[in-house]
């Protein structure tokens, strides 16, 4: 059961990072851009849930999973932006 909770915490971290990034831009909501963040958050939730060490689950474990999910979204967004800038593809 802990694997689901850790995966959800990582997923929520990715979603929160995406929403905070959107509020920072002062642009209208773009569902296409949010979809890519949603996909990254789903992938982050799955990967972090599988790779997590379940020997001792504490509140700190959920915080770490949340921050890892946020980091995956932020890192993925930076990588996508760098590729877009290099190739000129939007």
N, CA, C and O atoms as a GROMACS GRO file, in nm:
protein
  360
    1UNK      N    1   0.081  -0.119   0.000
    1UNK     CA    2   0.000   0.000   0.000
    1UNK      C    3   0.086   0.127   0.000
    1UNK      O    4   0.047   0.230  -0.055
    2UNK      N    5   0.204   0.117   0.063
    2UNK     CA    6   0.291   0.235   0.068
    2UNK      C    7   0.338   0.277  -0.070
    2UNK      O    8   0.360   0.395  -0.095
    3UNK      N    9   0.353   0.180  -0.160
    3UNK     CA   10   0.399   0.213  -0.295
    3UNK      C   11   0.301   0.308  -0.364
    3UNK      O   12   0.342   0.396  -0.439
    4UNK      N   13   0.172   0.289  -0.339
    4UNK     CA   14   0.072   0.378  -0.399
    4UNK      C   15   0.081   0.517  -0.339
    4UNK      O   16   0.075   0.616  -0.412
    5UNK      N   17   0.097   0.526  -0.207
    5UNK     CA   18   0.105   0.656  -0.142
    5UNK      C   19   0.230   0.734  -0.184
    5UNK      O   20   0.224   0.855  -0.203
    6UNK      N   21   0.341   0.665  -0.197
    6UNK     CA   22   0.464   0.730  -0.242
    6UNK      C   23   0.449   0.777  -0.387
    6UNK      O   24   0.491   0.887  -0.421
    7UNK      N   25   0.389   0.694  -0.471
    7UNK     CA   26   0.365   0.732  -0.611
    7UNK      C   27   0.274   0.853  -0.622
    7UNK      O   28   0.298   0.942  -0.703
    8UNK      N   29   0.170   0.856  -0.540
    8UNK     CA   30   0.077   0.970  -0.541
    8UNK      C   31   0.147   1.096  -0.492
    8UNK      O   32   0.125   1.204  -0.546
    9UNK      N   33   0.230   1.084  -0.390
    9UNK     CA   34   0.304   1.200  -0.339
    9UNK      C   35   0.397   1.256  -0.447
    9UNK      O   36   0.406   1.377  -0.463
   10UNK      N   37   0.464   1.169  -0.520
   10UNK     CA   38   0.553   1.214  -0.628
   10UNK      C   39   0.472   1.278  -0.740
   10UNK      O   40   0.512   1.380  -0.795
   11UNK      N   41   0.359   1.217  -0.774
   11UNK     CA   42   0.270   1.272  -0.877
   11UNK      C   43   0.222   1.412  -0.837
   11UNK      O   44   0.225   1.504  -0.918
   12UNK      N   45   0.178   1.426  -0.714
   12UNK     CA   46   0.130   1.557  -0.667
   12UNK      C   47   0.243   1.661  -0.667
   12UNK      O   48   0.218   1.779  -0.694
   13UNK      N   49   0.365   1.618  -0.636
   13UNK     CA   50   0.478   1.710  -0.643
   13UNK      C   51   0.498   1.763  -0.784
   13UNK      O   52   0.525   1.882  -0.802
   14UNK      N   53   0.486   1.677  -0.882
   14UNK     CA   54   0.498   1.720  -1.022
   14UNK      C   55   0.387   1.815  -1.062
   14UNK      O   56   0.411   1.913  -1.132
   15UNK      N   57   0.264   1.786  -1.019
   15UNK     CA   58   0.150   1.873  -1.053
   15UNK      C   59   0.164   2.009  -0.986
   15UNK      O   60   0.140   2.112  -1.049
   16UNK      N   61   0.203   2.011  -0.859
   16UNK     CA   62   0.220   2.138  -0.789
   16UNK      C   63   0.330   2.221  -0.854
   16UNK      O   64   0.316   2.342  -0.869
   17UNK      N   65   0.439   2.157  -0.894
   17UNK     CA   66   0.547   2.230  -0.962
   17UNK      C   67   0.497   2.289  -1.094
   17UNK      O   68   0.533   2.401  -1.129
   18UNK      N   69   0.417   2.213  -1.167
   18UNK     CA   70   0.363   2.262  -1.294
   18UNK      C   71   0.269   2.380  -1.272
   18UNK      O   72   0.275   2.479  -1.345
   19UNK      N   73   0.184   2.371  -1.172
   19UNK     CA   74   0.090   2.481  -1.145
   19UNK      C   75   0.163   2.606  -1.095
   19UNK      O   76   0.127   2.717  -1.131
   20UNK      N   77   0.265   2.587  -1.013
   20UNK     CA   78   0.343   2.703  -0.968
   20UNK      C   79   0.418   2.767  -1.083
   20UNK      O   80   0.430   2.890  -1.089
   21UNK      N   81   0.468   2.687  -1.174
   21UNK     CA   82   0.535   2.741  -1.293
   21UNK      C   83   0.439   2.820  -1.380
   21UNK      O   84   0.475   2.924  -1.435
   22UNK      N   85   0.316   2.771  -1.393
   22UNK     CA   86   0.216   2.842  -1.472
   22UNK      C   87   0.178   2.975  -1.407
   22UNK      O   88   0.167   3.076  -1.477
   23UNK      N   89   0.160   2.978  -1.276
   23UNK     CA   90   0.123   3.102  -1.210
   23UNK      C   91   0.235   3.206  -1.218
   23UNK      O   92   0.209   3.327  -1.214
   24UNK      N   93   0.356   3.160  -1.230
   24UNK     CA   94   0.471   3.251  -1.240
   24UNK      C   95   0.477   3.323  -1.375
   24UNK      O   96   0.534   3.431  -1.384
   25UNK      N   97   0.420   3.263  -1.480
   25UNK     CA   98   0.431   3.319  -1.615
   25UNK      C   99   0.330   3.429  -1.645
   25UNK      O  100   0.352   3.506  -1.739
   26UNK      N  101   0.222   3.438  -1.571
   26UNK     CA  102   0.115   3.536  -1.595
   26UNK      C  103   0.052   3.520  -1.732
   26UNK      O  104   0.001   3.616  -1.789
   27UNK      N  105   0.055   3.399  -1.787
   27UNK     CA  106  -0.009   3.369  -1.915
   27UNK      C  107  -0.141   3.299  -1.891
   27UNK      O  108  -0.168   3.250  -1.781
   28UNK      N  109  -0.223   3.293  -1.994
   28UNK     CA  110  -0.347   3.217  -1.986
   28UNK      C  111  -0.313   3.068  -1.978
   28UNK      O  112  -0.208   3.025  -2.026
   29UNK      N  113  -0.402   2.991  -1.917
   29UNK     CA  114  -0.379   2.848  -1.903
   29UNK      C  115  -0.376   2.782  -2.039
   29UNK      O  116  -0.466   2.802  -2.121
   30UNK      N  117  -0.272   2.703  -2.066
   30UNK     CA  118  -0.257   2.630  -2.192
   30UNK      C  119  -0.260   2.481  -2.160
   30UNK      O  120  -0.166   2.426  -2.102
   31UNK      N  121  -0.369   2.416  -2.200
   31UNK     CA  122  -0.386   2.274  -2.168
   31UNK      C  123  -0.278   2.188  -2.234
   31UNK      O  124  -0.238   2.086  -2.177
   32UNK      N  125  -0.229   2.227  -2.351
   32UNK     CA  126  -0.125   2.149  -2.419
   32UNK      C  127   0.003   2.146  -2.336
   32UNK      O  128   0.065   2.041  -2.322
   33UNK      N  129   0.042   2.262  -2.283
   33UNK     CA  130   0.162   2.266  -2.200
   33UNK      C  131   0.141   2.189  -2.070
   33UNK      O  132   0.232   2.122  -2.022
   34UNK      N  133   0.020   2.199  -2.013
   34UNK     CA  134  -0.007   2.128  -1.888
   34UNK      C  135  -0.009   1.978  -1.910
   34UNK      O  136   0.028   1.903  -1.820
   35UNK      N  137  -0.051   1.934  -2.028
   35UNK     CA  138  -0.053   1.790  -2.058
   35UNK      C  139   0.087   1.730  -2.050
   35UNK      O  140   0.105   1.620  -2.000
   36UNK      N  141   0.185   1.802  -2.100
   36UNK     CA  142   0.322   1.749  -2.093
   36UNK      C  143   0.368   1.739  -1.948
   36UNK      O  144   0.437   1.644  -1.911
   37UNK      N  145   0.330   1.835  -1.865
   37UNK     CA  146   0.364   1.827  -1.722
   37UNK      C  147   0.288   1.714  -1.655
   37UNK      O  148   0.342   1.648  -1.566
   38UNK      N  149   0.166   1.691  -1.696
   38UNK     CA  150   0.086   1.581  -1.640
   38UNK      C  151   0.150   1.447  -1.673
   38UNK      O  152   0.156   1.358  -1.588
   39UNK      N  153   0.199   1.432  -1.795
   39UNK     CA  154   0.265   1.308  -1.836
   39UNK      C  155   0.395   1.289  -1.757
   39UNK      O  156   0.426   1.179  -1.712
   40UNK      N  157   0.472   1.398  -1.741
   40UNK     CA  158   0.595   1.388  -1.661
   40UNK      C  159   0.564   1.352  -1.516
   40UNK      O  160   0.639   1.276  -1.455
   41UNK      N  161   0.455   1.406  -1.461
   41UNK     CA  162   0.418   1.376  -1.323
   41UNK      C  163   0.377   1.229  -1.308
   41UNK      O  164   0.410   1.166  -1.208
   42UNK      N  165   0.308   1.175  -1.406
   42UNK     CA  166   0.268   1.034  -1.401
   42UNK      C  167   0.392   0.945  -1.407
   42UNK      O  168   0.404   0.848  -1.332
   43UNK      N  169   0.483   0.977  -1.497
   43UNK     CA  170   0.607   0.900  -1.509
   43UNK      C  171   0.688   0.911  -1.380
   43UNK      O  172   0.740   0.810  -1.331
   44UNK      N  173   0.699   1.031  -1.325
   44UNK     CA  174   0.773   1.051  -1.200
   44UNK      C  175   0.712   0.970  -1.087
   44UNK      O  176   0.784   0.907  -1.010
   45UNK      N  177   0.580   0.970  -1.078
   45UNK     CA  178   0.513   0.893  -0.973
   45UNK      C  179   0.544   0.745  -0.983
   45UNK      O  180   0.572   0.680  -0.882
   46UNK      N  181   0.539   0.691  -1.104
   46UNK     CA  182   0.568   0.549  -1.122
   46UNK      C  183   0.712   0.513  -1.095
   46UNK      O  184   0.740   0.416  -1.025
   47UNK      N  185   0.803   0.592  -1.149
   47UNK     CA  186   0.946   0.562  -1.133
   47UNK      C  187   0.989   0.577  -0.987
   47UNK      O  188   1.062   0.493  -0.935
   48UNK      N  189   0.945   0.683  -0.923
   48UNK     CA  190   0.984   0.706  -0.783
   48UNK      C  191   0.922   0.600  -0.693
   48UNK      O  192   0.986   0.554  -0.599
   49UNK      N  193   0.799   0.560  -0.721
   49UNK     CA  194   0.735   0.456  -0.640
   49UNK      C  195   0.810   0.324  -0.651
   49UNK      O  196   0.824   0.253  -0.551
   50UNK      N  197   0.857   0.290  -0.770
   50UNK     CA  198   0.929   0.165  -0.789
   50UNK      C  199   1.069   0.172  -0.727
   50UNK      O  200   1.117   0.074  -0.671
   51UNK      N  201   1.134   0.286  -0.738
   51UNK     CA  202   1.273   0.298  -0.694
   51UNK      C  203   1.288   0.333  -0.546
   51UNK      O  204   1.399   0.333  -0.494
   52UNK      N  205   1.179   0.362  -0.479
   52UNK     CA  206   1.187   0.409  -0.340
   52UNK      C  207   1.226   0.296  -0.246
   52UNK      O  208   1.191   0.180  -0.270
   53UNK      N  209   1.297   0.330  -0.138
   53UNK     CA  210   1.337   0.233  -0.035
   53UNK      C  211   1.225   0.225   0.070
   53UNK      O  212   1.200   0.323   0.140
   54UNK      N  213   1.160   0.112   0.080
   54UNK     CA  214   1.045   0.097   0.168
   54UNK      C  215   1.079   0.034   0.302
   54UNK      O  216   0.990  -0.022   0.368
   55UNK      N  217   1.204   0.041   0.344
   55UNK     CA  218   1.240  -0.022   0.471
   55UNK      C  219   1.178   0.053   0.590
   55UNK      O  220   1.137  -0.010   0.687
   56UNK      N  221   1.171   0.184   0.581
   56UNK     CA  222   1.112   0.262   0.690
   56UNK      C  223   1.041   0.383   0.630
   56UNK      O  224   1.106   0.476   0.582
   57UNK      N  225   0.909   0.383   0.633
   57UNK     CA  226   0.830   0.492   0.576
   57UNK      C  227   0.791   0.588   0.688
   57UNK      O  228   0.728   0.548   0.787
   58UNK      N  229   0.828   0.714   0.672
   58UNK     CA  230   0.791   0.819   0.768
   58UNK      C  231   0.732   0.935   0.689
   58UNK      O  232   0.721   0.930   0.567
   59UNK      N  233   0.695   1.038   0.760
   59UNK     CA  234   0.644   1.158   0.696
   59UNK      C  235   0.750   1.220   0.605
   59UNK      O  236   0.719   1.276   0.500
   60UNK      N  237   0.875   1.209   0.646
   60UNK     CA  238   0.986   1.259   0.566
   60UNK      C  239   0.994   1.185   0.432
   60UNK      O  240   1.033   1.245   0.331
   61UNK      N  241   0.958   1.058   0.430
   61UNK     CA  242   0.959   0.980   0.305
   61UNK      C  243   0.862   1.040   0.204
   61UNK      O  244   0.893   1.049   0.085
   62UNK      N  245   0.744   1.081   0.251
   62UNK     CA  246   0.645   1.141   0.162
   62UNK      C  247   0.691   1.278   0.112
   62UNK      O  248   0.666   1.315  -0.002
   63UNK      N  249   0.758   1.353   0.198
   63UNK     CA  250   0.812   1.483   0.158
   63UNK      C  251   0.920   1.465   0.052
   63UNK      O  252   0.925   1.540  -0.046
   64UNK      N  253   1.005   1.367   0.070
   64UNK     CA  254   1.110   1.340  -0.028
   64UNK      C  255   1.050   1.299  -0.161
   64UNK      O  256   1.096   1.345  -0.266
   65UNK      N  257   0.948   1.214  -0.159
   65UNK     CA  258   0.882   1.172  -0.283
   65UNK      C  259   0.816   1.291  -0.352
   65UNK      O  260   0.823   1.304  -0.474
   66UNK      N  261   0.751   1.378  -0.273
   66UNK     CA  262   0.687   1.498  -0.327
   66UNK      C  263   0.789   1.589  -0.395
   66UNK      O  264   0.767   1.635  -0.507
   67UNK      N  265   0.900   1.613  -0.328
   67UNK     CA  266   1.004   1.699  -0.384
   67UNK      C  267   1.072   1.634  -0.505
   67UNK      O  268   1.112   1.704  -0.598
   68UNK      N  269   1.085   1.503  -0.503
   68UNK     CA  270   1.143   1.434  -0.620
   68UNK      C  271   1.051   1.448  -0.740
   68UNK      O  272   1.098   1.469  -0.852
   69UNK      N  273   0.921   1.435  -0.719
   69UNK     CA  274   0.826   1.454  -0.828
   69UNK      C  275   0.831   1.595  -0.884
   69UNK      O  276   0.824   1.615  -1.005
   70UNK      N  277   0.843   1.693  -0.795
   70UNK     CA  278   0.855   1.832  -0.838
   70UNK      C  279   0.984   1.853  -0.917
   70UNK      O  280   0.986   1.925  -1.016
   71UNK      N  281   1.089   1.789  -0.873
   71UNK     CA  282   1.217   1.800  -0.943
   71UNK      C  283   1.215   1.739  -1.081
   71UNK      O  284   1.276   1.791  -1.174
   72UNK      N  285   1.146   1.628  -1.095
   72UNK     CA  286   1.135   1.565  -1.227
   72UNK      C  287   1.061   1.657  -1.322
   72UNK      O  288   1.101   1.671  -1.438
   73UNK      N  289   0.954   1.720  -1.275
   73UNK     CA  290   0.880   1.811  -1.363
   73UNK      C  291   0.964   1.934  -1.398
   73UNK      O  292   0.969   1.975  -1.514
   74UNK      N  293   1.030   1.992  -1.299
   74UNK     CA  294   1.112   2.110  -1.326
   74UNK      C  295   1.228   2.076  -1.419
   74UNK      O  296   1.257   2.152  -1.512
   75UNK      N  297   1.295   1.964  -1.394
   75UNK     CA  298   1.405   1.923  -1.480
   75UNK      C  299   1.360   1.891  -1.621
   75UNK      O  300   1.425   1.929  -1.718
   76UNK      N  301   1.248   1.822  -1.632
   76UNK     CA  302   1.194   1.790  -1.763
   76UNK      C  303   1.154   1.914  -1.840
   76UNK      O  304   1.173   1.921  -1.962
   77UNK      N  305   1.100   2.011  -1.770
   77UNK     CA  306   1.063   2.137  -1.834
   77UNK      C  307   1.187   2.211  -1.884
   77UNK      O  308   1.185   2.268  -1.994
   78UNK      N  309   1.292   2.211  -1.806
   78UNK     CA  310   1.417   2.277  -1.849
   78UNK      C  311   1.478   2.206  -1.970
   78UNK      O  312   1.525   2.271  -2.063
   79UNK      N  313   1.476   2.075  -1.968
   79UNK     CA  314   1.530   1.998  -2.080
   79UNK      C  315   1.450   2.023  -2.206
   79UNK      O  316   1.507   2.043  -2.314
   80UNK      N  317   1.317   2.022  -2.194
   80UNK     CA  318   1.232   2.048  -2.311
   80UNK      C  319   1.254   2.190  -2.363
   80UNK      O  320   1.255   2.211  -2.484
   81UNK      N  321   1.271   2.287  -2.273
   81UNK     CA  322   1.297   2.424  -2.315
   81UNK      C  323   1.430   2.438  -2.386
   81UNK      O  324   1.441   2.512  -2.483
   82UNK      N  325   1.531   2.367  -2.337
   82UNK     CA  326   1.664   2.372  -2.400
   82UNK      C  327   1.660   2.310  -2.540
   82UNK      O  328   1.720   2.363  -2.633
   83UNK      N  329   1.592   2.199  -2.553
   83UNK     CA  330   1.580   2.134  -2.685
   83UNK      C  331   1.503   2.224  -2.780
   83UNK      O  332   1.539   2.238  -2.897
   84UNK      N  333   1.396   2.285  -2.730
   84UNK     CA  334   1.316   2.375  -2.812
   84UNK      C  335   1.398   2.495  -2.859
   84UNK      O  336   1.388   2.537  -2.974
   85UNK      N  337   1.480   2.551  -2.770
   85UNK     CA  338   1.561   2.667  -2.805
   85UNK      C  339   1.668   2.630  -2.908
   85UNK      O  340   1.699   2.710  -2.997
   86UNK      N  341   1.725   2.511  -2.895
   86UNK     CA  342   1.829   2.468  -2.989
   86UNK      C  343   1.776   2.436  -3.127
   86UNK      O  344   1.839   2.468  -3.228
   87UNK      N  345   1.659   2.372  -3.132
   87UNK     CA  346   1.607   2.327  -3.260
   87UNK      C  347   1.509   2.424  -3.322
   87UNK      O  348   1.482   2.417  -3.442
   88UNK      N  349   1.456   2.516  -3.242
   88UNK     CA  350   1.357   2.610  -3.294
   88UNK      C  351   1.216   2.554  -3.300
   88UNK      O  352   1.125   2.619  -3.351
   89UNK      N  353   1.197   2.432  -3.247
   89UNK     CA  354   1.065   2.370  -3.245
   89UNK      C  355   0.992   2.415  -3.120
   89UNK      O  356   1.050   2.416  -3.011
   90UNK      N  357   0.867   2.452  -3.136
   90UNK     CA  358   0.787   2.496  -3.020
   90UNK      C  359   0.688   2.392  -2.981
   90UNK      O  360   0.612   2.411  -2.887
   0.00000   0.00000   0.00000
